Amino acid sequence: MPITDWLWDQSLVKRKSYVHDLDKHRPEDAFMADIEALIGSWRMDAWTRTSVATGVTTDALGPSPIGYIAYHRCGRMMASVFRRDRFPPKDRAWTTEEKAQLFDDMLAYVATYHLEEGRVIHEVDGSWNPNWQGALDRPFTLEENRLFISGAPGIDPATGEEVIYRMEFTKD
């Protein structure tokens, strides 16, 4: 069985009703094109957060974060993002406060994924933030070599504030 057929079967195993809806509303070839376009390594260009309470938009991890998200044909993905202006290396142990800041200045997780009608669902296996276990539902769009994940709600781990995230990537 070709890997794309396997991915198709595996990504929908949990969603029997979606398979039925897909047959009526979205042709398989368009769905497979989305998967094929998503496969690969994507460099983060920007990550913003908009406060639900105030509507104020700021950089989630400062300007020009260092990060990547990668989608593999086997149905696995991984993401790592770091604040560009993190602490410089030290020749001593980190203090508790510095460790907390380093935690707040990054994101990392591994997951399986599947697509559903303009959304990529990450089923998190492990994360730097234990609150991210389970399904992360991420609306996305692809435009040539650009990936936009926007409208993803969440709780900012540094502030506890409810926010809407927007991430922009360029394919490597």
Secondary structure, DSSP 8 states (H G I E B T S, - for coil): --HHHHHHHHHTTT-HHHHHHHHHHS-HHHHHHHHHHH-EEEEEEEEEEEETTT--EEETTSSS-EEEEEE-TTSEEEEEEE-TT-----SS---HHHHHHHHHTEEEEEEEEEEETTEEEEEEEEESSGGG-EEEEEEEEEETTEEEEEEEEEE-TTT--EEEEEEEEEE-
